[in-house]
Amino acid sequence: MAAVTPLIQEIFKRYGADYLKKHGIAMPAIHKKALFAIMSCRSAQLGGEVYRCNKCKEYHYSYHSCGNRHCVVCGNDDAGNWIEKQQKNLLPFTYFLATFTMPEQLRDICRSNQKLFYNILFKASSAALKLLAKDKKYLGAQIGMIGILHTWTRALIYHPHLHYLLPGGGITENGEKIRFADDDFLMHVKPLSKIFRAKFRDVLKSQAPELFKHIPDPCWKRDWVVHIKPVGSGEKALEYMGRYLFRVAISNNRILVLKDGKVTFRYTDYKSGKTKIVTPDALEFIRRFLQHVLPHQFVKVRYYGFMAAASGKKMLRLRKILYLDGVPKSVAKENESTVKMLLCPLCGNTLSWIKTLPRGSGP
């Protein structure tokens, strides 16, 4: 077979049926849904709209997007909107990026019980951060943070971990004083790792005692990986987190070639910074992609402390103490009600809508 430069959707279309034939019985329903969505996105299977040029009289067909959050074809313009919104809420602190990693011994059982383990990962890590921040050896205050789940390495290997963006400061229990962290230090990672591990263990044992019995005992004795580093004003860190929030595990521009049933793609090695090439077969590529499909309606970004929606009054109090209460509210866009005109790709004149195509119909 001649080599081609494919899009991810083309790989799914060409080999999706073979993947279903081999793994269909064991596939979670949410994986099947994502597979079908990616294969059919912007195709006649989903229906669409018919337009006609007012000048050259040519007909044009616009097929509907699947809207699946794991579809690389749809993309997502919400990343920029989310980042802009969060940047408006940045406070005059040095920000820190904290990362909590799922131990390797837990990953197989986590893969089979994703919703349970992801929720525990959020609960244990956020509780550890809040508990240690209240310690008077550190901030001695209540903190706020944004947490985002990330499940892949750049080589598409399953590697669940959480990123938190935290302001280097907090508000005291009585809401009267602000505590500031040093610019290069928030808290020690060793006690944070121990608290994280203990809370994860306790929650798992309480919520899923049968699963807990299958966890090797050494897992609870080894060090769990936790990192914290200062990231300045937080703007670049928000952009970094926003990419994980609204993008899928791999983009089309990293796919190099499809040949003889194998997909070659590139990635940047985290440790060396060098570009590496990997060539799994097409079915393995689809498997790696689908293992990062999240459980149904799972919320992968969460807000805690004074950054949570329920803590609006505390955030207002914090901003008032920091003399930020005069920041103007965002205003509606002037052109919000303006209808975007569709133009003919052949002659550049306006298109008129003719009819809607039902699902499964073609031109």
C-alpha positions as CSV (number, residue, x, y, z in Angstrom):
1,M,0.0,0.0,0.0
2,A,1.3,3.4,-0.9
3,A,2.1,5.8,1.9
4,V,-0.3,8.6,2.5
5,T,-0.5,11.6,4.9
6,P,-3.8,10.9,6.7
7,L,-6.1,12.7,8.9
8,I,-7.1,11.0,12.1
9,Q,-10.7,10.7,10.8
10,E,-9.4,8.8,7.7
11,I,-7.6,6.3,9.9
12,F,-10.8,5.7,11.9
13,K,-12.9,5.3,8.7
14,R,-10.4,2.9,7.2
15,Y,-9.8,0.7,10.2
16,G,-12.7,1.4,12.5
17,A,-14.7,-1.6,11.3
18,D,-11.7,-3.9,11.9
19,Y,-11.3,-2.5,15.4
20,L,-15.0,-3.1,16.2
21,K,-14.7,-6.6,14.8
22,K,-11.8,-7.4,17.1
23,H,-12.7,-5.5,20.2
24,G,-16.4,-4.6,19.9
25,I,-17.7,-7.1,22.5
26,A,-15.5,-5.7,25.2
27,M,-15.6,-2.1,24.2
28,P,-17.3,0.4,26.6
29,A,-20.4,2.0,25.1
30,I,-18.8,5.5,25.4
31,H,-15.8,4.3,23.2
32,K,-18.2,3.0,20.5
33,K,-20.0,6.3,20.6
34,A,-16.8,8.2,20.1
35,L,-15.6,5.9,17.4
36,F,-18.9,6.2,15.4
37,A,-18.9,10.0,15.9
38,I,-15.4,10.5,14.6
39,M,-16.0,8.3,11.6
40,S,-19.3,10.1,10.6
41,C,-18.4,13.7,11.6
42,R,-19.2,16.2,8.8
43,S,-20.4,13.4,6.5
44,A,-23.8,12.6,4.9
45,Q,-24.5,10.2,7.8
46,L,-25.2,13.1,10.1
47,G,-27.2,15.1,7.6
48,G,-26.5,18.8,6.8
49,E,-27.6,21.9,5.0
50,V,-27.8,22.7,1.2
51,Y,-27.0,26.2,0.0
52,R,-27.0,27.8,-3.4
53,C,-24.9,30.7,-4.7
54,N,-26.9,33.8,-5.6
55,K,-24.6,34.5,-8.5
56,C,-23.1,31.4,-10.0
57,K,-26.0,29.2,-9.0
58,E,-23.8,26.4,-7.8
59,Y,-25.0,24.2,-4.9
60,H,-22.9,23.7,-1.8
61,Y,-23.4,21.1,0.9
62,S,-22.5,21.6,4.6
63,Y,-22.6,18.5,6.7
64,H,-23.3,18.5,10.4
65,S,-20.5,18.1,13.0
66,C,-20.8,15.2,15.5
67,G,-20.3,17.5,18.5
68,N,-18.4,14.8,20.4
69,R,-15.8,16.4,22.7
70,H,-13.2,13.7,21.7
71,C,-13.6,14.4,18.0
72,V,-10.5,16.0,16.4
73,V,-12.5,17.1,13.3
74,C,-14.9,19.3,15.3
75,G,-12.1,21.0,17.2
76,N,-13.2,23.4,19.9
77,D,-13.2,27.2,19.9
78,D,-14.1,27.3,23.6
79,A,-10.4,27.0,24.6
80,G,-9.8,30.7,23.9
81,N,-13.0,31.8,25.6
82,W,-12.2,29.7,28.7
83,I,-8.7,31.0,28.9
84,E,-9.8,34.6,28.5
85,K,-12.4,34.2,31.2
86,Q,-10.0,32.7,33.7
87,Q,-7.3,35.3,33.0
88,K,-9.8,38.0,34.0
89,N,-10.0,36.4,37.4
90,L,-6.3,36.2,38.0
91,L,-5.2,37.7,41.3
92,P,-2.0,39.6,42.1
93,F,-0.2,36.6,43.5
94,T,2.6,34.4,42.2
95,Y,0.9,31.4,40.8
96,F,1.9,27.7,41.2
97,L,1.3,24.7,39.1
98,A,0.8,21.4,41.1
99,T,0.8,18.0,39.4
100,F,-0.5,14.8,41.0
101,T,0.3,11.5,39.2
102,M,-1.6,8.2,39.4
103,P,0.9,5.5,40.5
104,E,1.7,2.9,37.8
105,Q,0.4,0.0,39.9
106,L,-3.1,1.6,39.9
107,R,-3.3,2.4,36.2
108,D,-4.7,-1.0,34.9
109,I,-7.5,-1.1,37.5
110,C,-8.1,2.6,37.0
111,R,-8.5,2.1,33.2
112,S,-11.3,-0.4,34.0
113,N,-13.0,1.9,36.6
114,Q,-12.2,5.3,35.2
115,K,-15.1,7.4,36.7
116,L,-14.5,6.1,40.2
117,F,-10.7,6.5,40.1
118,Y,-10.8,9.9,38.4
119,N,-13.2,11.2,41.0
120,I,-11.1,9.9,43.8
121,L,-8.0,11.4,42.2
122,F,-9.7,14.8,42.3
123,K,-11.0,14.4,45.8
124,A,-7.8,13.2,47.4
125,S,-5.4,15.6,45.7
126,S,-7.6,18.7,46.3
127,A,-8.1,17.8,49.9
128,A,-4.4,17.3,50.4
129,L,-3.7,20.8,49.0
130,K,-6.3,22.5,51.1
131,L,-5.3,20.7,54.3
132,L,-1.6,21.5,53.9
133,A,-2.3,25.1,52.9
134,K,-4.2,25.6,56.2
135,D,-1.1,24.6,58.2
136,K,0.4,27.7,59.7
137,K,3.8,26.5,58.7
138,Y,2.8,27.3,55.2
139,L,0.0,29.7,54.3
140,G,-2.3,29.2,57.3
141,A,-5.2,30.1,55.0
142,Q,-7.9,28.9,52.7
143,I,-6.8,28.6,49.1
144,G,-8.5,28.5,45.7
145,M,-7.5,26.4,42.7
146,I,-8.5,25.1,39.3
147,G,-7.9,21.4,38.6
148,I,-7.8,19.7,35.2
149,L,-7.6,15.9,34.4
150,H,-5.0,14.8,31.8
151,T,-4.8,11.1,30.9
152,W,-2.1,10.8,28.2
153,T,1.6,11.1,27.5
154,R,2.7,12.6,24.2
155,A,3.1,9.0,22.9
156,L,-0.6,8.4,23.7
157,I,0.3,6.1,26.6
158,Y,-2.2,5.9,29.5
159,H,-0.9,8.1,32.3
160,P,-3.7,9.7,34.4
161,H,-2.6,12.8,36.3
162,L,-4.0,16.2,37.5
163,H,-2.8,19.7,37.0
164,Y,-3.8,22.4,39.5
165,L,-3.3,26.1,39.1
166,L,-3.1,27.8,42.5
167,P,-2.7,31.5,43.5
168,G,0.2,31.8,45.9
169,G,-2.0,33.2,48.6
170,G,-5.2,32.6,50.5
171,I,-7.7,34.2,52.9
172,T,-8.0,33.5,56.6
173,E,-10.9,31.6,58.2
174,N,-12.5,34.9,59.4
175,G,-12.2,36.4,55.9
176,E,-10.4,39.4,57.2
177,K,-6.7,38.8,56.2
178,I,-4.8,37.7,53.1
179,R,-1.8,35.5,53.4
180,F,1.0,35.6,50.7
181,A,3.3,32.7,49.8
182,D,6.9,33.3,48.8
183,D,7.5,33.8,45.1
184,D,9.4,30.5,44.8
185,F,7.7,28.3,47.5
186,L,4.2,27.3,48.4
187,M,4.5,24.0,50.4
188,H,6.8,21.0,50.7
189,V,5.9,18.1,48.3
190,K,6.9,15.2,50.6
191,P,4.1,15.8,53.2
192,L,1.8,16.7,50.4
193,S,2.5,13.4,48.7
194,K,1.9,11.4,51.9
195,I,-1.4,13.2,52.6
196,F,-2.5,12.6,49.0
197,R,-1.7,8.9,49.2
198,A,-3.4,8.4,52.5
199,K,-6.6,10.2,51.4
200,F,-6.7,8.3,48.2
201,R,-6.3,5.0,50.1
202,D,-9.0,5.9,52.6
203,V,-11.6,7.0,50.0
204,L,-11.0,4.0,47.7
205,K,-11.3,1.6,50.7
206,S,-14.5,3.3,51.7
207,Q,-16.2,3.6,48.3
208,A,-14.9,0.4,46.6
209,P,-13.8,-2.1,49.3
210,E,-13.8,-5.0,46.8
211,L,-11.5,-3.2,44.4
212,F,-9.3,-2.1,47.2
213,K,-8.5,-5.7,48.0
214,H,-6.8,-6.1,44.6
215,I,-4.4,-3.2,45.1
216,P,-0.9,-4.5,45.8
217,D,0.2,-3.5,49.3
218,P,3.5,-2.0,48.2
219,C,1.5,0.7,46.3
220,W,0.6,2.3,49.6
221,K,4.2,2.3,50.9
222,R,6.0,3.8,47.9
223,D,6.3,7.6,47.3
224,W,3.5,9.1,45.1
225,V,4.7,11.6,42.5
226,V,3.7,15.2,43.3
227,H,5.3,18.3,41.8
228,I,4.8,22.0,42.5
229,K,6.5,24.9,40.7
230,P,6.0,28.6,40.5
231,V,4.6,29.9,37.2
232,G,4.6,33.7,37.6
233,S,1.4,35.5,36.9
234,G,-0.5,32.4,35.8
235,E,-1.3,33.5,32.3
236,K,0.9,31.1,30.5
237,A,-0.1,28.3,32.8
238,L,-3.7,28.9,32.0
239,E,-3.0,28.6,28.3
240,Y,-1.1,25.4,29.0
241,M,-4.1,24.0,30.9
242,G,-6.6,25.2,28.4
243,R,-4.9,23.1,25.7
244,Y,-5.6,20.0,27.7
245,L,-9.1,21.0,28.5
246,F,-10.4,21.4,25.0
247,R,-8.1,19.3,22.8
248,V,-8.0,15.5,22.2
249,A,-5.0,13.3,22.8
250,I,-3.3,13.9,19.4
251,S,-3.8,16.4,16.6
252,N,-3.7,15.9,12.9
253,N,-0.4,17.7,12.4
254,R,1.5,15.1,14.4
255,I,0.4,12.3,12.0
256,L,3.2,11.7,9.5
257,V,2.2,8.7,7.4
258,L,-0.2,5.8,7.0
259,K,1.4,2.8,5.3
260,D,0.8,-0.9,5.3
261,G,-1.7,-0.7,8.1
262,K,0.6,1.3,10.4
263,V,0.4,4.9,11.6
264,T,3.6,6.9,12.1
265,F,3.4,10.0,14.3
266,R,5.8,12.2,16.1
267,Y,6.0,13.5,19.6
268,T,8.4,15.5,21.8
269,D,10.1,13.5,24.5
270,Y,9.4,15.2,27.8
271,K,12.8,14.5,29.4
272,S,15.2,15.1,26.5
273,G,13.1,17.6,24.5
274,K,13.9,15.7,21.3
275,T,11.4,14.7,18.6
276,K,10.7,11.0,18.5
277,I,8.9,8.8,16.0
278,V,6.6,5.9,16.9
279,T,4.8,3.6,14.4
280,P,2.0,1.4,16.0
281,D,-0.4,-0.5,13.7
282,A,-3.7,1.2,13.0
283,L,-5.7,-0.8,15.5
284,E,-3.2,-0.1,18.3
285,F,-3.3,3.6,17.3
286,I,-7.1,3.6,17.6
287,R,-6.9,1.7,21.0
288,R,-4.4,4.3,22.3
289,F,-6.7,7.1,21.2
290,L,-9.9,5.6,22.6
291,Q,-8.4,4.9,26.1
292,H,-8.5,8.6,26.7
293,V,-12.2,9.0,26.0
294,L,-13.7,10.2,29.3
295,P,-16.7,8.6,31.0
296,H,-20.2,9.9,30.1
297,Q,-20.7,13.6,31.2
298,F,-17.5,13.4,33.3
299,V,-16.3,16.9,34.4
300,K,-12.6,17.2,33.7
301,V,-12.1,20.7,35.0
302,R,-13.1,21.6,38.6
303,Y,-12.8,24.7,40.8
304,Y,-12.1,24.7,44.5
305,G,-11.9,27.0,47.5
306,F,-12.5,30.7,46.8
307,M,-12.4,29.9,43.0
308,A,-15.4,27.7,43.2
309,A,-18.8,29.1,41.9
310,A,-20.3,28.5,45.3
311,S,-17.7,30.7,46.9
312,G,-18.5,33.9,45.0
313,K,-18.9,36.0,48.1
314,K,-15.5,34.9,49.4
315,M,-13.9,35.8,46.0
316,L,-15.5,39.2,46.2
317,R,-14.2,39.7,49.7
318,L,-10.8,38.7,48.6
319,R,-10.8,41.1,45.6
320,K,-12.0,43.9,47.8
321,I,-9.2,43.4,50.3
322,L,-6.8,43.4,47.3
323,Y,-8.5,46.6,45.9
324,L,-9.7,44.8,42.8
325,D,-13.4,45.4,43.3
326,G,-13.4,48.2,40.8
327,V,-12.6,46.0,37.9
328,P,-15.3,46.6,35.2
329,K,-17.6,43.8,34.3
330,S,-17.4,42.3,30.9
331,V,-19.8,43.8,28.3
332,A,-21.7,42.0,25.6
333,K,-20.1,42.0,22.2
334,E,-21.4,44.7,19.9
335,N,-21.9,42.3,17.0
336,E,-23.4,39.5,19.1
337,S,-26.7,39.6,17.1
338,T,-25.0,40.0,13.7
339,V,-25.7,37.1,11.3
340,K,-22.5,35.7,9.7
341,M,-23.0,35.7,5.9
342,L,-22.0,32.4,4.1
343,L,-19.9,33.0,1.0
344,C,-19.5,30.9,-2.1
345,P,-16.1,29.3,-2.2
346,L,-16.1,29.6,-6.0
347,C,-17.0,33.2,-6.7
348,G,-17.2,34.8,-3.2
349,N,-20.8,35.9,-3.4
350,T,-23.4,35.2,-0.8
351,L,-25.1,31.8,-0.4
352,S,-28.8,31.2,0.2
353,W,-30.1,28.4,2.3
354,I,-32.2,25.9,0.3
355,K,-33.0,22.9,2.6
356,T,-31.9,20.6,5.4
357,L,-30.6,17.1,4.5
358,P,-31.8,14.4,6.9
359,R,-29.3,12.0,8.5
360,G,-28.0,9.4,6.1
361,S,-28.7,11.3,2.9
362,G,-26.2,12.6,0.4
363,P,-26.1,15.3,-2.3
